[in-house]
Amino acid sequence: MISKGETLYMSNCASCHGSQLEGKKNWTSGKDEDGQSLPPPLNGEGHSWHHSPDQLFQIIRYGFKIYNPNYQGKMQGNETLSDEDIWSILEYMKSVWPKKIRDQYKSLVKH
């Protein structure tokens, strides 16, 4: 599942979030050339691990506007990915988080 998630991440997410899930510098306050919010890191250095698995799934599927109608960014979602594809991407993301973050996430999110 993690290997499939990595492949899917590289083809669907890496162009914005980076091949190492590093996001863009100044992602918390910076804007791109179109005035849009920059993509955050997904490698445990950003805030992705503060969201429940369901929230992360919804953001990938429908974009961030589902949670913030005033969102000004390019994360508009991807309705062409299957549910299994999205869960695979999330498993890959979690697999690269530092152990400390993974442990904290497990304690925050009761599956």
N, C-alpha and C positions, 0 to 999 in steps of 0.2 A: 504494500500500500504506500509506503514512504517513497519507494523508487518511482512508482507511478505518479505520485504527487509531485516529485521533483521534476519529472518530465513535463507534467501539466503546468507547473509553476513557471518553468523556463519558457514555455510557449505562450502562456497567457498573462503572466504577472511580471516577469523579470524586466521587460522593456521599461517599466515605470519604477518598480521597487528594487531593481538591481539584481544581478546574477548571484550575489551573496546575501540577498534580502536586506541590504544595507540602507535602502531608501535614499533620499536626497539630503544633502547638507542643508541646514536651516529649515528643516521640514516643519518645525513648530510655528515658525512665523514667516518664512519665505514664500515667495510666489514665483511661478514660472513666467515665461515670456507672454503667456496669455492672461496673466493675472490670477491664475488658479492656484489653490493650495498644493504644496509639494507632497509627494508620496512619502509616508513614514517608513521607517525601517520595520521589517517583520521578523528580525533576527533576535528579538528579545530586548533590544535597546530602545524600542519605541513603546507604544501603549497597547499593542495588539493583545498582549497577554492579560490585560485588564478586562477584556471582553469575554463573555461566555462563548462556548463553542457555537451555540445557536446564533448569537449576535454576529460572530465572525462569518458563519455560513450565510446569514442574511445579507451582510455587507458584500460578500463575494457575489452572491446571486443577484442582488437588486441595487447595489451601490450604497454609498454612505448617506444619500438623501433619505433613505428609509428611516434613519434615526435623527437626521438633522436636515429639515427642509431648507435651511439657509446655507447648506454646505456649498462651498465654492471650490470644487476640485473636479478632477477627471475620473474619479472612481465611480463609474456609473453602473457597475455590475456586469455580469456575464450570464445571461439566461440560456446560453447554448451549452454550458457545462452540465453534465448530469449531477445528481445529488452525490453519487459515489465519487465523481471527479472532484467535487468541492471538498468532501471529507478527506480525500487523499491529499489534496493541496494543504489542508489544515494539518494533517498528520506530518507532512514534510516540514511545514513551518515550525511546528512544535519540536520536531526532532533536531533542529539547529539551535534552539534556545539553549542558553547555558543551563546546566543541571539545577542550579539554584532557582532560576526562573521556572523551570519545569516543575520543580518540587512545590514552589509557591503556588503555581497555577493549579496543580492537583489539589492543594489544600483549599483553594478558593472555589474551585468548581467541582462539585460532587457529581460524578457521572453515575 
